[in-house]
Amino acid sequence: MKTIGLICGSLRKASYNRIIAETLPKLDDSVQFLQIEIGELPLFNEDLEVDGDPTTVTQFKQAIKQVDGLIIVSPEYNSGVPGVLKNAIDWASRPTKTSVLINKPVGIIGATPGGMGTAFAQIQLRQSLEQIHVQVLPFQKMLISQVHTKIDIEQRALTDEKTNTYLNRYLKQFIEWMHQNQ
Ligand SMILES: Cc1cc2nc3c(=O)[nH]c(=O)nc-3n(C[C@H](O)[C@H](O)[C@H](O)COP(=O)(O)O)c2cc1C
């Protein structure tokens, strides 16, 4: 069975994006999911690489290596990619020629209480990932606007039917494409 790694670009406990990430495993049981955490990674610094990666970085890279594909679920900060997520991507991009991200199939999902559905952050993220020779799911986009009206925070559940349908469709397309890419 294939495994999809899930990375959330928000460290907030009540993160809408984390709740969306938690929804994905409930939508499809033909694959398994692995939550990959980024909150304990140090700030990227080339000096830290000299004596070998810190343990958290090694574990992070190992987790990415072992999954067949990745779905990143992230908010947008100031029309861009949150620093914590960019930091994680920068770590995973090293060493450049043997990065665990090379050719990894990746999907991008984003949720925001705002109206633009994290469109700017997704464009930036796609650009950085393509630089690392990641395969980003082409054509499909999964942008969730006004997410605060679509989630029950107490239940940690996506309650909006339409969004659930779109998310399900996106996930199915990602899985099919991931199979074709391997
Ligand atoms: C520093 C900062 C910058 C933000 N910039 C944007 C933005 O550019 N676009 C947007 O849609 N929301 C922006 N927001 C609002 C976030 O979408 C909102 O806080 C969201 O709930 C964060 O995602 P999370 O719930 O997964 O933590 C920003 C929030 C913070 C803290």
The ligand as an SDF file (V2000), in Angstrom:
LIG
                    3D

 31 33  0  0  0  0  0  0  0  0999 V2000
    1.5880   36.6500    9.9580 C   0  0  0  0  0  0  0  0  0  0  0  0
    0.2710   36.3670    9.2880 C   0  0  0  0  0  0  0  0  0  0  0  0
    0.0760   36.7560    7.9890 C   0  0  0  0  0  0  0  0  0  0  0  0
   -1.1310   36.4420    7.3300 C   0  0  0  0  0  0  0  0  0  0  0  0
   -1.2740   36.7380    6.0080 N   0  0  0  0  0  0  0  0  0  0  0  0
   -2.3350   36.2540    5.3290 C   0  0  0  0  0  0  0  0  0  0  0  0
   -2.4010   36.3830    3.8990 C   0  0  0  0  0  0  0  0  0  0  0  0
   -1.5420   36.9180    3.2480 O   0  0  0  0  0  0  0  0  0  0  0  0
   -3.4650   35.8240    3.2650 N   0  0  0  0  0  0  0  0  0  0  0  0
   -4.4670   35.1740    3.9450 C   0  0  0  0  0  0  0  0  0  0  0  0
   -5.3940   34.6630    3.3130 O   0  0  0  0  0  0  0  0  0  0  0  0
   -4.4370   35.0460    5.2920 N   0  0  0  0  0  0  0  0  0  0  0  0
   -3.3870   35.5720    5.9900 C   0  0  0  0  0  0  0  0  0  0  0  0
   -3.3010   35.4230    7.3490 N   0  0  0  0  0  0  0  0  0  0  0  0
   -4.4550   34.8460    8.0690 C   0  0  0  0  0  0  0  0  0  0  0  0
   -4.3520   33.3400    8.0890 C   0  0  0  0  0  0  0  0  0  0  0  0
   -4.9170   32.8230    6.9000 O   0  0  0  0  0  0  0  0  0  0  0  0
   -5.1000   32.7830    9.3090 C   0  0  0  0  0  0  0  0  0  0  0  0
   -4.4560   33.2060   10.4910 O   0  0  0  0  0  0  0  0  0  0  0  0
   -5.2200   31.2840    9.2610 C   0  0  0  0  0  0  0  0  0  0  0  0
   -6.1220   30.8570   10.2490 O   0  0  0  0  0  0  0  0  0  0  0  0
   -3.8690   30.6090    9.4430 C   0  0  0  0  0  0  0  0  0  0  0  0
   -3.9620   29.2480    9.1470 O   0  0  0  0  0  0  0  0  0  0  0  0
   -4.1700   28.1370   10.2810 P   0  0  0  0  0  0  0  0  0  0  0  0
   -5.5850   28.2990   10.7770 O   0  0  0  0  0  0  0  0  0  0  0  0
   -3.9770   26.8470    9.5590 O   0  0  0  0  0  0  0  0  0  0  0  0
   -3.1670   28.3750   11.3740 O   0  0  0  0  0  0  0  0  0  0  0  0
   -2.1430   35.7480    8.0340 C   0  0  0  0  0  0  0  0  0  0  0  0
   -1.9290   35.3840    9.3720 C   0  0  0  0  0  0  0  0  0  0  0  0
   -0.7320   35.6720    9.9940 C   0  0  0  0  0  0  0  0  0  0  0  0
   -0.5090   35.2050   11.4160 C   0  0  0  0  0  0  0  0  0  0  0  0
  1  2  1  0
  2  3  1  0
  2 30  2  0
  3  4  2  0
  4  5  1  0
  4 28  1  0
  5  6  2  0
  6  7  1  0
  6 13  1  0
  7  8  2  0
  7  9  1  0
  9 10  1  0
 10 11  2  0
 10 12  1  0
 12 13  2  0
 13 14  1  0
 14 15  1  0
 14 28  1  0
 15 16  1  0
 16 17  1  0
 16 18  1  0
 18 19  1  0
 18 20  1  0
 20 21  1  0
 20 22  1  0
 22 23  1  0
 23 24  1  0
 24 25  2  0
 24 26  1  0
 24 27  1  0
 28 29  2  0
 29 30  1  0
 30 31  1  0
M  END
$$$$
